[in-house]
């Protein structure tokens, strides 16, 4: 089964991206792969790490 993909683009401050890139690189990840892992985890669990930060 071939899964289609969607392109996500976002803007973030340069220093934030640079710092995040360095952290992920130290973990053997790219920022792209880390974001993909984050979205996959949310989709599979139906939960977000932000669930308890905001009242619904």
mmCIF file of the C-alpha atoms, coordinates in Angstrom:
data_MODEL
# 
_entry.id   MODEL 
# 
loop_
_atom_site.group_PDB 
_atom_site.id 
_atom_site.type_symbol 
_atom_site.label_atom_id 
_atom_site.label_alt_id 
_atom_site.label_comp_id 
_atom_site.label_asym_id 
_atom_site.label_entity_id 
_atom_site.label_seq_id 
_atom_site.pdbx_PDB_ins_code 
_atom_site.Cartn_x 
_atom_site.Cartn_y 
_atom_site.Cartn_z 
_atom_site.occupancy 
_atom_site.B_iso_or_equiv 
_atom_site.pdbx_formal_charge 
_atom_site.auth_seq_id 
_atom_site.auth_comp_id 
_atom_site.auth_asym_id 
_atom_site.auth_atom_id 
_atom_site.pdbx_PDB_model_num 
ATOM 1  C CA . UNK A 1 1  ? 0.000   0.000  0.000  1.00 0.00 ? 1  UNK A CA 1 
ATOM 2  C CA . UNK A 1 2  ? 1.422   3.348  -1.061 1.00 0.00 ? 2  UNK A CA 1 
ATOM 3  C CA . UNK A 1 3  ? 0.724   6.201  1.317  1.00 0.00 ? 3  UNK A CA 1 
ATOM 4  C CA . UNK A 1 4  ? 0.476   9.701  -0.071 1.00 0.00 ? 4  UNK A CA 1 
ATOM 5  C CA . UNK A 1 5  ? 2.284   12.494 1.682  1.00 0.00 ? 5  UNK A CA 1 
ATOM 6  C CA . UNK A 1 6  ? 1.533   16.166 2.290  1.00 0.00 ? 6  UNK A CA 1 
ATOM 7  C CA . UNK A 1 7  ? 4.106   18.923 2.352  1.00 0.00 ? 7  UNK A CA 1 
ATOM 8  C CA . UNK A 1 8  ? 4.104   21.098 5.470  1.00 0.00 ? 8  UNK A CA 1 
ATOM 9  C CA . UNK A 1 9  ? 5.896   24.428 5.442  1.00 0.00 ? 9  UNK A CA 1 
ATOM 10 C CA . UNK A 1 10 ? 6.295   26.684 8.429  1.00 0.00 ? 10 UNK A CA 1 
ATOM 11 C CA . UNK A 1 11 ? 8.177   29.762 9.398  1.00 0.00 ? 11 UNK A CA 1 
ATOM 12 C CA . UNK A 1 12 ? 10.190  29.896 12.583 1.00 0.00 ? 12 UNK A CA 1 
ATOM 13 C CA . UNK A 1 13 ? 12.805  32.292 13.888 1.00 0.00 ? 13 UNK A CA 1 
ATOM 14 C CA . UNK A 1 14 ? 16.282  31.467 12.602 1.00 0.00 ? 14 UNK A CA 1 
ATOM 15 C CA . UNK A 1 15 ? 17.840  31.101 16.057 1.00 0.00 ? 15 UNK A CA 1 
ATOM 16 C CA . UNK A 1 16 ? 15.066  28.743 17.183 1.00 0.00 ? 16 UNK A CA 1 
ATOM 17 C CA . UNK A 1 17 ? 15.585  26.515 14.139 1.00 0.00 ? 17 UNK A CA 1 
ATOM 18 C CA . UNK A 1 18 ? 19.371  26.559 14.525 1.00 0.00 ? 18 UNK A CA 1 
ATOM 19 C CA . UNK A 1 19 ? 19.157  25.550 18.197 1.00 0.00 ? 19 UNK A CA 1 
ATOM 20 C CA . UNK A 1 20 ? 16.592  22.835 17.482 1.00 0.00 ? 20 UNK A CA 1 
ATOM 21 C CA . UNK A 1 21 ? 18.687  21.533 14.561 1.00 0.00 ? 21 UNK A CA 1 
ATOM 22 C CA . UNK A 1 22 ? 21.704  21.206 16.855 1.00 0.00 ? 22 UNK A CA 1 
ATOM 23 C CA . UNK A 1 23 ? 19.741  19.347 19.537 1.00 0.00 ? 23 UNK A CA 1 
ATOM 24 C CA . UNK A 1 24 ? 18.202  16.930 17.047 1.00 0.00 ? 24 UNK A CA 1 
ATOM 25 C CA . UNK A 1 25 ? 21.550  16.393 15.316 1.00 0.00 ? 25 UNK A CA 1 
ATOM 26 C CA . UNK A 1 26 ? 23.097  15.388 18.664 1.00 0.00 ? 26 UNK A CA 1 
ATOM 27 C CA . UNK A 1 27 ? 20.321  12.787 18.902 1.00 0.00 ? 27 UNK A CA 1 
ATOM 28 C CA . UNK A 1 28 ? 20.998  11.507 15.390 1.00 0.00 ? 28 UNK A CA 1 
ATOM 29 C CA . UNK A 1 29 ? 17.886  13.145 13.950 1.00 0.00 ? 29 UNK A CA 1 
ATOM 30 C CA . UNK A 1 30 ? 17.055  15.870 11.496 1.00 0.00 ? 30 UNK A CA 1 
ATOM 31 C CA . UNK A 1 31 ? 14.492  18.506 12.380 1.00 0.00 ? 31 UNK A CA 1 
ATOM 32 C CA . UNK A 1 32 ? 12.329  17.144 9.578  1.00 0.00 ? 32 UNK A CA 1 
ATOM 33 C CA . UNK A 1 33 ? 12.436  13.601 10.989 1.00 0.00 ? 33 UNK A CA 1 
ATOM 34 C CA . UNK A 1 34 ? 11.751  14.865 14.529 1.00 0.00 ? 34 UNK A CA 1 
ATOM 35 C CA . UNK A 1 35 ? 8.670   16.790 13.381 1.00 0.00 ? 35 UNK A CA 1 
ATOM 36 C CA . UNK A 1 36 ? 7.479   13.765 11.402 1.00 0.00 ? 36 UNK A CA 1 
ATOM 37 C CA . UNK A 1 37 ? 7.918   11.582 14.511 1.00 0.00 ? 37 UNK A CA 1 
ATOM 38 C CA . UNK A 1 38 ? 5.990   14.109 16.605 1.00 0.00 ? 38 UNK A CA 1 
ATOM 39 C CA . UNK A 1 39 ? 3.062   14.229 14.173 1.00 0.00 ? 39 UNK A CA 1 
ATOM 40 C CA . UNK A 1 40 ? 3.031   10.437 13.802 1.00 0.00 ? 40 UNK A CA 1 
ATOM 41 C CA . UNK A 1 41 ? 2.921   9.981  17.582 1.00 0.00 ? 41 UNK A CA 1 
ATOM 42 C CA . UNK A 1 42 ? 0.027   12.429 17.925 1.00 0.00 ? 42 UNK A CA 1 
ATOM 43 C CA . UNK A 1 43 ? -1.862  10.725 15.082 1.00 0.00 ? 43 UNK A CA 1 
ATOM 44 C CA . UNK A 1 44 ? -1.319  7.229  16.527 1.00 0.00 ? 44 UNK A CA 1 
ATOM 45 C CA . UNK A 1 45 ? -2.150  8.044  20.141 1.00 0.00 ? 45 UNK A CA 1 
ATOM 46 C CA . UNK A 1 46 ? -4.812  10.694 19.607 1.00 0.00 ? 46 UNK A CA 1 
ATOM 47 C CA . UNK A 1 47 ? -3.032  12.763 22.253 1.00 0.00 ? 47 UNK A CA 1 
ATOM 48 C CA . UNK A 1 48 ? -0.857  15.832 22.121 1.00 0.00 ? 48 UNK A CA 1 
ATOM 49 C CA . UNK A 1 49 ? 1.772   16.875 24.660 1.00 0.00 ? 49 UNK A CA 1 
ATOM 50 C CA . UNK A 1 50 ? -0.193  20.130 24.804 1.00 0.00 ? 50 UNK A CA 1 
ATOM 51 C CA . UNK A 1 51 ? -3.470  18.490 25.897 1.00 0.00 ? 51 UNK A CA 1 
ATOM 52 C CA . UNK A 1 52 ? -3.106  19.486 29.519 1.00 0.00 ? 52 UNK A CA 1 
ATOM 53 C CA . UNK A 1 53 ? -1.830  23.008 28.862 1.00 0.00 ? 53 UNK A CA 1 
ATOM 54 C CA . UNK A 1 54 ? -5.103  24.347 27.493 1.00 0.00 ? 54 UNK A CA 1 
ATOM 55 C CA . UNK A 1 55 ? -8.619  23.931 28.752 1.00 0.00 ? 55 UNK A CA 1 
ATOM 56 C CA . UNK A 1 56 ? -11.144 22.678 26.193 1.00 0.00 ? 56 UNK A CA 1 
# 
